[in-house]
Protein backbone atom coordinates (compact mmCIF):
# COMPACT_ATOMS: atom_id res chain seq x y z
CA UNK A 1 0.00 0.00 0.00
CA UNK A 2 1.26 3.43 -0.92
CA UNK A 3 2.00 5.49 2.19
CA UNK A 4 -0.21 8.50 2.84
CA UNK A 5 1.03 11.86 1.68
CA UNK A 6 2.27 13.68 4.83
CA UNK A 7 0.81 16.97 3.58
CA UNK A 8 -2.59 15.39 3.00
CA UNK A 9 -2.50 13.77 6.44
CA UNK A 10 -1.60 17.10 8.03
CA UNK A 11 -4.48 18.83 6.24
CA UNK A 12 -6.88 16.15 7.41
CA UNK A 13 -5.69 16.67 10.99
CA UNK A 14 -6.20 20.41 10.69
CA UNK A 15 -9.65 19.95 9.19
CA UNK A 16 -10.67 17.57 11.97
CA UNK A 17 -9.40 20.01 14.57
CA UNK A 18 -11.34 22.88 13.02
CA UNK A 19 -14.48 20.77 12.81
CA UNK A 20 -14.14 19.82 16.47
CA UNK A 21 -13.78 23.47 17.44
CA UNK A 22 -16.73 24.45 15.27
CA UNK A 23 -18.84 21.68 16.79
CA UNK A 24 -18.05 22.90 20.30
CA UNK A 25 -18.96 26.42 19.26
CA UNK A 26 -22.28 25.31 17.83
CA UNK A 27 -23.10 23.31 20.97
CA UNK A 28 -22.09 26.26 23.11
CA UNK A 29 -24.19 28.62 21.00
CA UNK A 30 -27.27 26.46 21.53
CA UNK A 31 -26.51 26.22 25.25
CA UNK A 32 -26.29 30.00 25.45
CA UNK A 33 -29.48 30.44 23.45
CA UNK A 34 -31.30 27.92 25.66
CA UNK A 35 -30.07 29.73 28.77
CA UNK A 36 -31.23 33.08 27.48
CA UNK A 37 -34.61 31.65 26.43
CA UNK A 38 -35.12 30.00 29.80
CA UNK A 39 -33.88 32.77 32.02
CA UNK A 40 -34.33 35.89 29.90
CA UNK A 41 -31.36 38.20 30.19
CA UNK A 42 -30.72 37.45 33.84
CA UNK A 43 -27.63 35.60 34.99
CA UNK A 44 -27.93 32.17 33.33
CA UNK A 45 -27.63 28.90 35.19
CA UNK A 46 -24.40 27.31 33.93
CA UNK A 47 -24.32 23.61 33.14
CA UNK A 48 -21.16 21.59 33.56
CA UNK A 49 -20.43 21.64 29.82
CA UNK A 50 -20.97 25.35 29.47
CA UNK A 51 -19.12 25.99 32.72
CA UNK A 52 -16.11 24.14 31.38
CA UNK A 53 -16.13 26.35 28.29
CA UNK A 54 -16.40 29.50 30.39
CA UNK A 55 -13.59 28.30 32.62
CA UNK A 56 -11.42 27.53 29.60
CA UNK A 57 -12.08 31.00 28.23
CA UNK A 58 -11.10 32.60 31.52
CA UNK A 59 -7.91 30.56 31.89
CA UNK A 60 -7.01 30.60 28.22
CA UNK A 61 -3.50 30.67 26.81
CA UNK A 62 -3.53 33.07 23.89
CA UNK A 63 -1.85 31.63 20.77
CA UNK A 64 0.92 33.74 19.27
CA UNK A 65 0.49 34.67 15.63
CA UNK A 66 2.99 34.56 12.80
CA UNK A 67 4.81 37.89 12.75
CA UNK A 68 5.32 37.77 8.97
CA UNK A 69 4.00 40.78 7.09
CA UNK A 70 0.74 40.28 5.24
CA UNK A 71 -1.18 42.39 2.76
CA UNK A 72 -3.57 44.03 5.20
CA UNK A 73 -6.78 45.86 4.43
CA UNK A 74 -5.70 49.52 4.11
CA UNK A 75 -7.75 50.76 7.06
CA UNK A 76 -6.20 48.04 9.27
CA UNK A 77 -2.65 48.18 7.93
CA UNK A 78 -1.28 50.79 10.35
CA UNK A 79 -1.30 49.79 14.00
CA UNK A 80 -1.31 52.41 16.75
CA UNK A 81 1.80 52.98 18.81
CA UNK A 82 1.85 54.72 22.17
CA UNK A 83 4.61 56.73 23.82
CA UNK A 84 4.41 57.36 27.56
CA UNK A 85 6.11 60.70 28.22
CA UNK A 86 6.22 61.40 31.95
CA UNK A 87 2.69 62.66 32.66
CA UNK A 88 1.70 62.82 28.98
CA UNK A 89 0.57 60.20 26.49
CA UNK A 90 1.19 60.33 22.76
CA UNK A 91 -0.95 58.02 20.66
CA UNK A 92 0.44 57.70 17.16
CA UNK A 93 -1.81 56.66 14.27
CA UNK A 94 -5.25 57.45 15.66
CA UNK A 95 -7.48 56.28 12.81
CA UNK A 96 -9.73 58.87 11.20
CA UNK A 97 -10.97 57.26 7.99
CA UNK A 98 -13.91 58.54 5.98
CA UNK A 99 -15.98 55.69 4.58
CA UNK A 100 -18.26 55.85 1.54
CA UNK A 101 -18.65 52.07 1.41
CA UNK A 102 -16.96 49.13 3.12
CA UNK A 103 -14.30 49.08 0.38
CA UNK A 104 -14.25 52.73 -0.72
CA UNK A 105 -12.73 55.04 1.86
CA UNK A 106 -9.99 57.56 2.56
CA UNK A 107 -7.35 56.31 5.00
CA UNK A 108 -6.32 59.02 7.42
CA UNK A 109 -4.54 59.06 10.77
CA UNK A 110 -3.41 61.66 13.25
CA UNK A 111 -1.37 61.76 16.45
CA UNK A 112 -3.02 62.59 19.77
CA UNK A 113 -1.06 64.11 22.67
CA UNK A 114 -2.67 64.75 26.06
CA UNK A 115 -1.89 64.65 29.78
CA UNK A 116 -3.06 61.42 31.37
CA UNK A 117 -4.79 63.50 34.05
CA UNK A 118 -7.07 64.92 31.33
CA UNK A 119 -8.73 61.52 30.79
CA UNK A 120 -11.97 61.79 32.73
CA UNK A 121 -14.78 59.59 31.38
CA UNK A 122 -15.48 56.15 29.96
CA UNK A 123 -18.37 55.10 27.72
CA UNK A 124 -19.39 51.56 26.79
CA UNK A 125 -20.42 51.09 23.15
CA UNK A 126 -22.24 48.02 21.91
CA UNK A 127 -23.05 47.21 18.28
CA UNK A 128 -25.48 44.26 18.02
CA UNK A 129 -25.24 42.03 14.96
CA UNK A 130 -28.21 42.38 12.61
CA UNK A 131 -28.52 38.66 11.97
CA UNK A 132 -27.90 37.32 15.49
CA UNK A 133 -29.05 39.06 18.66
CA UNK A 134 -26.64 36.96 20.76
CA UNK A 135 -23.61 38.55 19.11
CA UNK A 136 -22.29 42.11 19.18
CA UNK A 137 -19.15 44.17 18.86
CA UNK A 138 -18.16 46.14 21.96
CA UNK A 139 -15.83 49.12 22.40
CA UNK A 140 -14.73 51.71 24.97
CA UNK A 141 -14.71 55.45 24.34
CA UNK A 142 -12.48 57.63 26.48
CA UNK A 143 -13.29 61.28 27.14
CA UNK A 144 -10.84 64.12 27.74
CA UNK A 145 -11.52 67.14 29.88
CA UNK A 146 -11.74 69.37 26.79
CA UNK A 147 -14.54 67.28 25.28
CA UNK A 148 -12.48 65.26 22.81
CA UNK A 149 -13.24 61.53 22.60
CA UNK A 150 -11.42 58.56 21.11
CA UNK A 151 -12.37 54.90 20.90
CA UNK A 152 -10.35 51.77 21.63
CA UNK A 153 -11.80 48.88 19.62
CA UNK A 154 -10.43 45.32 19.77
CA UNK A 155 -10.88 43.82 16.32
CA UNK A 156 -9.91 41.09 13.89
CA UNK A 157 -7.21 42.39 11.56
CA UNK A 158 -8.26 41.50 8.01
CA UNK A 159 -6.25 40.88 4.87
CA UNK A 160 -7.09 42.78 1.72
CA UNK A 161 -10.29 41.45 0.19
CA UNK A 162 -11.15 39.51 3.34
CA UNK A 163 -14.31 39.79 5.40
CA UNK A 164 -15.09 38.95 9.00
CA UNK A 165 -16.87 35.73 9.92
CA UNK A 166 -17.40 34.45 13.50
CA UNK A 167 -16.88 30.87 12.31
CA UNK A 168 -13.60 31.68 10.55
CA UNK A 169 -12.60 33.58 13.68
CA UNK A 170 -12.03 30.28 15.51
CA UNK A 171 -9.51 28.95 12.98
CA UNK A 172 -6.56 31.34 13.52
CA UNK A 173 -7.50 33.10 10.30
CA UNK A 174 -7.26 36.63 11.71
CA UNK A 175 -4.77 38.47 13.87
CA UNK A 176 -5.83 40.62 16.81
CA UNK A 177 -5.61 44.40 16.62
CA UNK A 178 -6.40 47.30 18.92
CA UNK A 179 -7.85 50.02 16.70
CA UNK A 180 -7.60 53.44 18.33
CA UNK A 181 -9.78 55.78 16.38
CA UNK A 182 -11.80 58.93 16.13
CA UNK A 183 -15.45 58.51 17.15
CA UNK A 184 -16.62 59.81 13.78
CA UNK A 185 -14.67 57.02 12.05
CA UNK A 186 -15.62 54.04 14.20
CA UNK A 187 -19.25 55.00 14.81
CA UNK A 188 -20.21 56.21 11.33
CA UNK A 189 -18.61 53.13 9.77
CA UNK A 190 -21.28 51.17 11.57
CA UNK A 191 -24.30 53.48 11.45
CA UNK A 192 -23.89 54.73 7.87
CA UNK A 193 -21.98 52.01 6.02
CA UNK A 194 -22.83 48.75 7.75
CA UNK A 195 -26.33 49.93 8.67
CA UNK A 196 -26.27 48.53 12.19
CA UNK A 197 -27.50 50.01 15.44
CA UNK A 198 -25.02 51.59 17.83
CA UNK A 199 -25.71 52.03 21.55
CA UNK A 200 -23.63 54.19 23.87
CA UNK A 201 -23.81 54.03 27.67
CA UNK A 202 -21.93 56.26 30.13
CA UNK A 203 -19.70 54.15 32.35
CA UNK A 204 -19.56 54.41 36.12
CA UNK A 205 -15.91 54.92 37.04
CA UNK A 206 -13.73 57.52 38.73
CA UNK A 207 -11.19 59.45 36.63
CA UNK A 208 -8.38 57.49 38.31
CA UNK A 209 -10.02 54.19 37.36
CA UNK A 210 -10.55 55.38 33.79
CA UNK A 211 -6.91 56.45 33.52
CA UNK A 212 -5.65 53.12 34.87
CA UNK A 213 -7.86 51.27 32.39
CA UNK A 214 -6.64 53.34 29.47
CA UNK A 215 -2.96 52.84 30.35
CA UNK A 216 -3.48 49.08 30.59
CA UNK A 217 -5.21 48.99 27.19
CA UNK A 218 -2.55 51.15 25.55
CA UNK A 219 0.22 48.95 26.92
CA UNK A 220 -1.49 45.90 25.42
CA UNK A 221 -1.82 47.70 22.07
CA UNK A 222 1.95 48.18 22.10
CA UNK A 223 2.53 44.55 23.08
CA UNK A 224 0.61 43.39 20.00
CA UNK A 225 3.08 45.33 17.86
CA UNK A 226 5.94 43.26 19.30
CA UNK A 227 4.15 39.95 19.77
CA UNK A 228 1.12 39.40 17.50
CA UNK A 229 -1.75 37.19 18.63
CA UNK A 230 -4.55 35.44 16.82
CA UNK A 231 -8.06 36.75 17.16
CA UNK A 232 -10.43 34.08 18.45
CA UNK A 233 -14.21 34.38 18.32
CA UNK A 234 -14.56 32.66 21.71
CA UNK A 235 -11.32 33.19 23.62
CA UNK A 236 -9.70 36.37 22.33
CA UNK A 237 -12.27 38.78 21.00
CA UNK A 238 -13.48 42.32 21.63
CA UNK A 239 -15.48 41.65 24.79
CA UNK A 240 -13.18 39.10 26.43
CA UNK A 241 -10.34 41.61 26.17
CA UNK A 242 -12.39 44.45 27.65
CA UNK A 243 -13.38 42.19 30.53
CA UNK A 244 -9.76 41.09 31.04
CA UNK A 245 -8.63 44.70 31.35
CA UNK A 246 -11.28 45.49 33.96
CA UNK A 247 -10.66 42.32 35.95
CA UNK A 248 -6.90 42.88 35.87
CA UNK A 249 -7.41 46.19 37.66
CA UNK A 250 -10.31 45.02 39.83
CA UNK A 251 -10.08 41.21 40.14
CA UNK A 252 -13.43 39.49 39.93
CA UNK A 253 -15.35 42.67 39.06
CA UNK A 254 -16.93 40.91 36.08
CA UNK A 255 -17.72 37.25 36.84
CA UNK A 256 -17.84 34.54 34.23
CA UNK A 257 -21.11 34.79 32.35
CA UNK A 258 -22.46 33.65 29.00
CA UNK A 259 -22.98 37.27 28.07
CA UNK A 260 -19.23 37.80 27.92
CA UNK A 261 -18.81 35.11 25.26
CA UNK A 262 -22.14 35.96 23.60
CA UNK A 263 -22.04 39.73 24.08
CA UNK A 264 -25.30 40.66 22.40
CA UNK A 265 -26.68 41.18 25.91
CA UNK A 266 -23.46 42.39 27.53
CA UNK A 267 -25.04 45.78 28.15
CA UNK A 268 -27.58 44.19 30.47
CA UNK A 269 -24.75 42.38 32.26
CA UNK A 270 -22.91 45.69 32.70
CA UNK A 271 -26.14 47.24 33.99
CA UNK A 272 -26.67 44.44 36.53
CA UNK A 273 -23.08 44.80 37.76
CA UNK A 274 -23.45 48.55 38.28
CA UNK A 275 -20.89 49.41 35.61
CA UNK A 276 -23.17 51.84 33.77
CA UNK A 277 -23.87 55.33 35.04
CA UNK A 278 -27.64 55.13 34.57
CA UNK A 279 -30.45 55.20 37.11
CA UNK A 280 -33.50 54.33 35.02
CA UNK A 281 -34.76 50.77 34.42
CA UNK A 282 -32.65 48.85 31.92
CA UNK A 283 -35.27 48.91 29.14
CA UNK A 284 -35.44 52.71 29.37
CA UNK A 285 -31.65 53.03 29.58
CA UNK A 286 -31.25 50.84 26.49
CA UNK A 287 -33.73 52.92 24.54
CA UNK A 288 -31.89 56.09 25.54
CA UNK A 289 -28.55 54.54 24.56
CA UNK A 290 -29.40 54.37 20.85
CA UNK A 291 -27.29 56.94 19.00
CA UNK A 292 -27.70 55.78 15.39
CA UNK A 293 -30.06 58.55 14.37
CA UNK A 294 -28.04 61.19 16.20
CA UNK A 295 -24.82 60.02 14.53
CA UNK A 296 -26.41 60.19 11.11
CA UNK A 297 -27.92 63.60 11.77
CA UNK A 298 -24.75 65.23 13.14
CA UNK A 299 -22.10 63.35 11.16
CA UNK A 300 -20.68 66.59 9.73
CA UNK A 301 -20.91 68.57 12.96
CA UNK A 302 -17.69 69.92 14.44
CA UNK A 303 -18.91 68.78 17.87
CA UNK A 304 -20.01 65.32 16.75
CA UNK A 305 -19.07 63.64 20.04
CA UNK A 306 -21.11 66.09 22.11
CA UNK A 307 -24.11 65.87 19.77
CA UNK A 308 -24.39 62.06 19.87
CA UNK A 309 -24.53 62.27 23.68
CA UNK A 310 -27.45 64.67 23.49
CA UNK A 311 -30.42 62.97 25.12
C-alpha positions in Angstrom: 0.0 0.0 0.0 1.3 3.4 -0.9 2.0 5.5 2.2 -0.2 8.5 2.8 1.0 11.9 1.7 2.3 13.7 4.8 0.8 17.0 3.6 -2.6 15.4 3.0 -2.5 13.8 6.4 -1.6 17.1 8.0 -4.5 18.8 6.2 -6.9 16.1 7.4 -5.7 16.7 11.0 -6.2 20.4 10.7 -9.6 20.0 9.2 -10.7 17.6 12.0 -9.4 20.0 14.6 -11.3 22.9 13.0 -14.5 20.8 12.8 -14.1 19.8 16.5 -13.8 23.5 17.4 -16.7 24.5 15.3 -18.8 21.7 16.8 -18.0 22.9 20.3 -19.0 26.4 19.3 -22.3 25.3 17.8 -23.1 23.3 21.0 -22.1 26.3 23.1 -24.2 28.6 21.0 -27.3 26.5 21.5 -26.5 26.2 25.3 -26.3 30.0 25.5 -29.5 30.4 23.4 -31.3 27.9 25.7 -30.1 29.7 28.8 -31.2 33.1 27.5 -34.6 31.7 26.4 -35.1 30.0 29.8 -33.9 32.8 32.0 -34.3 35.9 29.9 -31.4 38.2 30.2 -30.7 37.5 33.8 -27.6 35.6 35.0 -27.9 32.2 33.3 -27.6 28.9 35.2 -24.4 27.3 33.9 -24.3 23.6 33.1 -21.2 21.6 33.6 -20.4 21.6 29.8 -21.0 25.3 29.5 -19.1 26.0 32.7 -16.1 24.1 31.4 -16.1 26.4 28.3 -16.4 29.5 30.4 -13.6 28.3 32.6 -11.4 27.5 29.6 -12.1 31.0 28.2 -11.1 32.6 31.5 -7.9 30.6 31.9 -7.0 30.6 28.2 -3.5 30.7 26.8 -3.5 33.1 23.9 -1.9 31.6 20.8 0.9 33.7 19.3 0.5 34.7 15.6 3.0 34.6 12.8 4.8 37.9 12.7 5.3 37.8 9.0 4.0 40.8 7.1 0.7 40.3 5.2 -1.2 42.4 2.8 -3.6 44.0 5.2 -6.8 45.9 4.4 -5.7 49.5 4.1 -7.7 50.8 7.1 -6.2 48.0 9.3 -2.7 48.2 7.9 -1.3 50.8 10.4 -1.3 49.8 14.0 -1.3 52.4 16.8 1.8 53.0 18.8 1.9 54.7 22.2 4.6 56.7 23.8 4.4 57.4 27.6 6.1 60.7 28.2 6.2 61.4 31.9 2.7 62.7 32.7 1.7 62.8 29.0 0.6 60.2 26.5 1.2 60.3 22.8 -1.0 58.0 20.7 0.4 57.7 17.2 -1.8 56.7 14.3 -5.3 57.4 15.7 -7.5 56.3 12.8 -9.7 58.9 11.2 -11.0 57.3 8.0 -13.9 58.5 6.0 -16.0 55.7 4.6 -18.3 55.8 1.5 -18.7 52.1 1.4 -17.0 49.1 3.1 -14.3 49.1 0.4 -14.2 52.7 -0.7 -12.7 55.0 1.9 -10.0 57.6 2.6 -7.4 56.3 5.0 -6.3 59.0 7.4 -4.5 59.1 10.8 -3.4 61.7 13.3 -1.4 61.8 16.5 -3.0 62.6 19.8 -1.1 64.1 22.7 -2.7 64.7 26.1 -1.9 64.7 29.8 -3.1 61.4 31.4 -4.8 63.5 34.1 -7.1 64.9 31.3 -8.7 61.5 30.8 -12.0 61.8 32.7 -14.8 59.6 31.4 -15.5 56.1 30.0 -18.4 55.1 27.7 -19.4 51.6 26.8 -20.4 51.1 23.2 -22.2 48.0 21.9 -23.0 47.2 18.3 -25.5 44.3 18.0 -25.2 42.0 15.0 -28.2 42.4 12.6 -28.5 38.7 12.0 -27.9 37.3 15.5 -29.1 39.1 18.7 -26.6 37.0 20.8 -23.6 38.5 19.1 -22.3 42.1 19.2 -19.2 44.2 18.9 -18.2 46.1 22.0 -15.8 49.1 22.4 -14.7 51.7 25.0 -14.7 55.4 24.3 -12.5 57.6 26.5 -13.3 61.3 27.1 -10.8 64.1 27.7 -11.5 67.1 29.9 -11.7 69.4 26.8 -14.5 67.3 25.3 -12.5 65.3 22.8 -13.2 61.5 22.6 -11.4 58.6 21.1 -12.4 54.9 20.9 -10.4 51.8 21.6 -11.8 48.9 19.6 -10.4 45.3 19.8 -10.9 43.8 16.3 -9.9 41.1 13.9 -7.2 42.4 11.6 -8.3 41.5 8.0 -6.3 40.9 4.9 -7.1 42.8 1.7 -10.3 41.5 0.2 -11.2 39.5 3.3 -14.3 39.8 5.4 -15.1 39.0 9.0 -16.9 35.7 9.9 -17.4 34.5 13.5 -16.9 30.9 12.3 -13.6 31.7 10.6 -12.6 33.6 13.7 -12.0 30.3 15.5 -9.5 29.0 13.0 -6.6 31.3 13.5 -7.5 33.1 10.3 -7.3 36.6 11.7 -4.8 38.5 13.9 -5.8 40.6 16.8 -5.6 44.4 16.6 -6.4 47.3 18.9 -7.8 50.0 16.7 -7.6 53.4 18.3 -9.8 55.8 16.4 -11.8 58.9 16.1 -15.4 58.5 17.1 -16.6 59.8 13.8 -14.7 57.0 12.1 -15.6 54.0 14.2 -19.2 55.0 14.8 -20.2 56.2 11.3 -18.6 53.1 9.8 -21.3 51.2 11.6 -24.3 53.5 11.5 -23.9 54.7 7.9 -22.0 52.0 6.0 -22.8 48.7 7.7 -26.3 49.9 8.7 -26.3 48.5 12.2 -27.5 50.0 15.4 -25.0 51.6 17.8 -25.7 52.0 21.5 -23.6 54.2 23.9 -23.8 54.0 27.7 -21.9 56.3 30.1 -19.7 54.2 32.4 -19.6 54.4 36.1 -15.9 54.9 37.0 -13.7 57.5 38.7 -11.2 59.5 36.6 -8.4 57.5 38.3 -10.0 54.2 37.4 -10.5 55.4 33.8 -6.9 56.5 33.5 -5.6 53.1 34.9 -7.9 51.3 32.4 -6.6 53.3 29.5 -3.0 52.8 30.4 -3.5 49.1 30.6 -5.2 49.0 27.2 -2.5 51.2 25.5 0.2 48.9 26.9 -1.5 45.9 25.4 -1.8 47.7 22.1 2.0 48.2 22.1 2.5 44.5 23.1 0.6 43.4 20.0 3.1 45.3 17.9 5.9 43.3 19.3 4.2 40.0 19.8 1.1 39.4 17.5 -1.7 37.2 18.6 -4.5 35.4 16.8 -8.1 36.7 17.2 -10.4 34.1 18.4 -14.2 34.4 18.3 -14.6 32.7 21.7 -11.3 33.2 23.6 -9.7 36.4 22.3 -12.3 38.8 21.0 -13.5 42.3 21.6 -15.5 41.6 24.8 -13.2 39.1 26.4 -10.3 41.6 26.2 -12.4 44.5 27.6 -13.4 42.2 30.5 -9.8 41.1 31.0 -8.6 44.7 31.3 -11.3 45.5 34.0 -10.7 42.3 35.9 -6.9 42.9 35.9 -7.4 46.2 37.7 -10.3 45.0 39.8 -10.1 41.2 40.1 -13.4 39.5 39.9 -15.3 42.7 39.1 -16.9 40.9 36.1 -17.7 37.3 36.8 -17.8 34.5 34.2 -21.1 34.8 32.3 -22.5 33.6 29.0 -23.0 37.3 28.1 -19.2 37.8 27.9 -18.8 35.1 25.3 -22.1 36.0 23.6 -22.0 39.7 24.1 -25.3 40.7 22.4 -26.7 41.2 25.9 -23.5 42.4 27.5 -25.0 45.8 28.1 -27.6 44.2 30.5 -24.8 42.4 32.3 -22.9 45.7 32.7 -26.1 47.2 34.0 -26.7 44.4 36.5 -23.1 44.8 37.8 -23.4 48.5 38.3 -20.9 49.4 35.6 -23.2 51.8 33.8 -23.9 55.3 35.0 -27.6 55.1 34.6 -30.5 55.2 37.1 -33.5 54.3 35.0 -34.8 50.8 34.4 -32.7 48.8 31.9 -35.3 48.9 29.1 -35.4 52.7 29.4 -31.6 53.0 29.6 -31.3 50.8 26.5 -33.7 52.9 24.5 -31.9 56.1 25.5 -28.6 54.5 24.6 -29.4 54.4 20.9 -27.3 56.9 19.0 -27.7 55.8 15.4 -30.1 58.5 14.4 -28.0 61.2 16.2 -24.8 60.0 14.5 -26.4 60.2 11.1 -27.9 63.6 11.8 -24.8 65.2 13.1 -22.1 63.3 11.2 -20.7 66.6 9.7 -20.9 68.6 13.0 -17.7 69.9 14.4 -18.9 68.8 17.9 -20.0 65.3 16.8 -19.1 63.6 20.0 -21.1 66.1 22.1 -24.1 65.9 19.8 -24.4 62.1 19.9 -24.5 62.3 23.7 -27.4 64.7 23.5 -30.4 63.0 25.1 
